[in-house]
Amino acid sequence: MSFDFPASVERDIERYAQDEHISSAEAVVQLVRDALKAKKRNAANRKFTEADLETLRRNVPIFAFLEKLPDGVLDGIQAATNEIRAEGFTPRG
């Protein structure tokens, strides 16, 4: 199996290989393995079980309401929240 990497990625691989004192091929294998391990670890951490969802429904009253909203509405809420934070508004209390 062979891959054609963009020139910028090839340069990064070469630098990594030099820093680690290994060949470019070994560097690619090591980087891919590390990336796959990280991806697998992150995927395992993100899984919600039905029991987790039920706990949220019971303990967080607004969760059931938010769960019924279409994704577009939630995305809009998130975008608005990000804009507010970026502008530096302070919460009123």
C-alpha positions as YAML, in Angstrom:
chain: A
units: angstrom
residues:
- id: 1
  name: MET
  ca: [0.00, 0.00, 0.00]
- id: 2
  name: SER
  ca: [1.36, 3.42, -0.84]
- id: 3
  name: PHE
  ca: [0.08, 6.93, -0.30]
- id: 4
  name: ASP
  ca: [0.74, 10.29, -1.87]
- id: 5
  name: PHE
  ca: [0.87, 12.96, 0.81]
- id: 6
  name: PRO
  ca: [0.68, 16.68, 0.14]
- id: 7
  name: ALA
  ca: [4.11, 18.34, 0.15]
- id: 8
  name: SER
  ca: [3.45, 20.09, 3.47]
- id: 9
  name: VAL
  ca: [2.61, 16.77, 5.14]
- id: 10
  name: GLU
  ca: [5.68, 15.13, 3.64]
- id: 11
  name: ARG
  ca: [7.85, 17.91, 5.10]
- id: 12
  name: ASP
  ca: [6.24, 17.41, 8.52]
- id: 13
  name: ILE
  ca: [6.83, 13.67, 8.31]
- id: 14
  name: GLU
  ca: [10.47, 14.24, 7.35]
- id: 15
  name: ARG
  ca: [10.95, 16.63, 10.29]
- id: 16
  name: TYR
  ca: [9.31, 14.17, 12.66]
- id: 17
  name: ALA
  ca: [11.49, 11.33, 11.34]
- id: 18
  name: GLN
  ca: [14.64, 13.41, 11.81]
- id: 19
  name: ASP
  ca: [13.63, 14.43, 15.33]
- id: 20
  name: GLU
  ca: [12.95, 10.82, 16.26]
- id: 21
  name: HIS
  ca: [16.01, 9.46, 14.38]
- id: 22
  name: ILE
  ca: [13.91, 7.04, 12.36]
- id: 23
  name: SER
  ca: [13.16, 6.56, 8.67]
- id: 24
  name: SER
  ca: [10.27, 8.34, 6.98]
- id: 25
  name: ALA
  ca: [8.45, 5.03, 6.54]
- id: 26
  name: GLU
  ca: [8.79, 4.24, 10.24]
- id: 27
  name: ALA
  ca: [7.60, 7.74, 11.08]
- id: 28
  name: VAL
  ca: [4.46, 7.32, 8.97]
- id: 29
  name: VAL
  ca: [3.67, 3.96, 10.57]
- id: 30
  name: GLN
  ca: [4.22, 5.36, 14.06]
- id: 31
  name: LEU
  ca: [2.10, 8.46, 13.40]
- id: 32
  name: VAL
  ca: [-0.75, 6.44, 11.91]
- id: 33
  name: ARG
  ca: [-0.70, 3.99, 14.83]
- id: 34
  name: ASP
  ca: [-0.73, 6.84, 17.34]
- id: 35
  name: ALA
  ca: [-3.58, 8.55, 15.51]
- id: 36
  name: LEU
  ca: [-5.62, 5.36, 15.41]
- id: 37
  name: LYS
  ca: [-5.06, 4.74, 19.13]
- id: 38
  name: ALA
  ca: [-6.14, 8.30, 19.92]
- id: 39
  name: LYS
  ca: [-9.20, 8.00, 17.71]
- id: 40
  name: LYS
  ca: [-10.17, 4.73, 19.36]
- id: 41
  name: ARG
  ca: [-9.67, 6.19, 22.84]
- id: 42
  name: ASN
  ca: [-11.76, 9.26, 22.02]
- id: 43
  name: ALA
  ca: [-14.53, 7.18, 20.46]
- id: 44
  name: ALA
  ca: [-14.74, 5.01, 23.58]
- id: 45
  name: ASN
  ca: [-14.99, 8.11, 25.76]
- id: 46
  name: ARG
  ca: [-17.83, 9.63, 23.73]
- id: 47
  name: LYS
  ca: [-20.33, 6.77, 23.81]
- id: 48
  name: PHE
  ca: [-23.51, 7.47, 25.73]
- id: 49
  name: THR
  ca: [-25.55, 4.53, 26.83]
- id: 50
  name: GLU
  ca: [-29.31, 4.55, 27.05]
- id: 51
  name: ALA
  ca: [-28.90, 4.53, 30.84]
- id: 52
  name: ASP
  ca: [-26.83, 7.74, 30.62]
- id: 53
  name: LEU
  ca: [-29.55, 9.38, 28.55]
- id: 54
  name: GLU
  ca: [-32.24, 8.25, 30.97]
- id: 55
  name: THR
  ca: [-30.25, 9.70, 33.87]
- id: 56
  name: LEU
  ca: [-30.04, 13.02, 32.04]
- id: 57
  name: ARG
  ca: [-33.76, 12.97, 31.33]
- id: 58
  name: ARG
  ca: [-34.52, 12.37, 35.02]
- id: 59
  name: ASN
  ca: [-32.00, 14.76, 36.56]
- id: 60
  name: VAL
  ca: [-31.90, 17.62, 34.05]
- id: 61
  name: PRO
  ca: [-35.46, 18.78, 33.36]
- id: 62
  name: ILE
  ca: [-34.60, 20.81, 30.27]
- id: 63
  name: PHE
  ca: [-32.77, 17.89, 28.64]
- id: 64
  name: ALA
  ca: [-36.00, 16.20, 27.51]
- id: 65
  name: PHE
  ca: [-37.11, 19.48, 25.91]
- id: 66
  name: LEU
  ca: [-33.77, 20.06, 24.19]
- id: 67
  name: GLU
  ca: [-33.64, 16.46, 23.01]
- id: 68
  name: LYS
  ca: [-36.82, 17.01, 20.98]
- id: 69
  name: LEU
  ca: [-35.50, 20.08, 19.17]
- id: 70
  name: PRO
  ca: [-34.21, 19.67, 15.60]
- id: 71
  name: ASP
  ca: [-30.42, 19.72, 15.21]
- id: 72
  name: GLY
  ca: [-30.59, 23.01, 13.30]
- id: 73
  name: VAL
  ca: [-32.08, 24.78, 16.30]
- id: 74
  name: LEU
  ca: [-29.41, 23.42, 18.62]
- id: 75
  name: ASP
  ca: [-26.71, 24.41, 16.13]
- id: 76
  name: GLY
  ca: [-28.15, 27.93, 16.07]
- id: 77
  name: ILE
  ca: [-28.11, 28.11, 19.86]
- id: 78
  name: GLN
  ca: [-24.50, 26.97, 19.89]
- id: 79
  name: ALA
  ca: [-23.51, 29.50, 17.21]
- id: 80
  name: ALA
  ca: [-25.21, 32.34, 19.11]
- id: 81
  name: THR
  ca: [-23.51, 31.29, 22.33]
- id: 82
  name: ASN
  ca: [-20.13, 31.21, 20.60]
- id: 83
  name: GLU
  ca: [-20.71, 34.71, 19.20]
- id: 84
  name: ILE
  ca: [-21.67, 36.07, 22.61]
- id: 85
  name: ARG
  ca: [-18.55, 34.59, 24.18]
- id: 86
  name: ALA
  ca: [-16.35, 35.90, 21.35]
- id: 87
  name: GLU
  ca: [-17.72, 39.42, 21.85]
- id: 88
  name: GLY
  ca: [-16.91, 39.28, 25.53]
- id: 89
  name: PHE
  ca: [-20.35, 40.00, 26.93]
- id: 90
  name: THR
  ca: [-20.55, 39.35, 30.63]
- id: 91
  name: PRO
  ca: [-23.49, 37.55, 32.17]
- id: 92
  name: ARG
  ca: [-25.96, 39.64, 34.11]
- id: 93
  name: GLY
  ca: [-26.69, 38.57, 37.62]
...
